């Protein structure tokens, strides 16, 4: 028998973070900072966006105090931050809304 109406698409599973250590370690080699597991991915990405905005603002401030080659390095960093921001925004943007 041929179905006239196709099955509805399977629901997309909600994504969550996994526990992920980062940054400085203590004298025993244990990480001092960790992203908690179980945070909804959308919340984590929204916070990552804010962190990138802060890093970019800091980098722009630093550019004003540097010379030629150093400025080029920081401007390259800013471009990388812009790319990361665009990728995150592309993931969390509602479908069809840009």
C-alpha positions in Angstrom: 0.0 0.0 0.0 1.3 3.5 -0.9 0.9 6.2 1.7 -0.6 9.4 0.4 0.6 11.4 3.3 4.3 11.0 4.4 5.2 10.4 8.0 6.0 13.7 9.9 9.7 14.4 10.4 11.2 12.9 13.5 11.6 15.5 16.3 15.0 17.0 16.7 16.6 15.9 19.9 17.5 18.7 22.3 21.2 19.2 22.7 23.0 19.7 26.0 26.6 20.4 27.0 28.9 17.8 28.4 31.2 18.5 31.3 34.3 20.2 29.7 37.3 21.5 31.7 39.1 24.6 30.4 41.8 27.1 31.4 44.1 27.0 34.4 44.9 23.9 36.3 45.7 23.7 40.1 49.0 22.4 41.6 47.6 18.8 41.2 47.0 19.3 37.5 43.2 19.4 38.0 41.2 22.0 36.1 40.0 25.0 38.1 37.1 25.8 35.7 34.6 23.5 34.0 31.6 23.9 31.8 28.8 22.0 33.6 27.2 19.2 31.7 23.5 19.3 31.0 23.2 23.0 30.0 20.8 23.4 27.1 23.0 24.1 24.0 21.0 27.2 23.1 21.8 28.7 26.5 25.5 27.8 26.2 25.7 29.3 22.7 24.0 32.5 23.8 26.5 32.9 26.6 29.4 32.1 24.2 28.1 34.9 22.0 28.4 37.3 24.9 31.9 36.2 25.7 33.0 36.7 22.1 31.5 40.2 22.1 33.5 41.0 25.3 36.7 39.6 23.7 36.1 41.6 20.5 35.6 44.8 22.5 38.8 44.2 24.4 40.7 43.4 21.2 39.5 46.7 19.6 40.7 48.6 22.6 44.1 46.9 22.4 44.5 47.9 18.7 44.6 51.6 19.7 47.8 50.9 21.8 49.8 48.9 19.4 52.1 49.4 16.4 52.0 48.1 12.8 52.6 44.3 12.9 51.1 44.0 16.4 47.9 45.7 15.1 47.7 43.3 12.2 47.9 40.3 14.7 45.0 41.7 16.8 43.0 42.7 13.7 43.3 39.0 12.6 42.1 38.0 16.0 39.1 40.3 15.7 38.3 38.7 12.3 38.4 35.2 13.9 36.1 36.4 16.7 33.7 37.8 14.0 33.7 34.4 12.2 33.0 32.5 15.4 30.2 34.9 16.3 28.7 34.5 12.8 28.8 30.7 13.2 27.1 30.7 16.6 24.5 33.2 15.4 23.8 31.0 12.3 23.1 28.0 14.7 20.8 29.8 17.1 19.0 32.1 14.6 15.3 31.1 14.0 14.8 29.4 10.7 14.3 31.9 7.9 15.1 34.9 10.0 18.4 36.6 9.3 
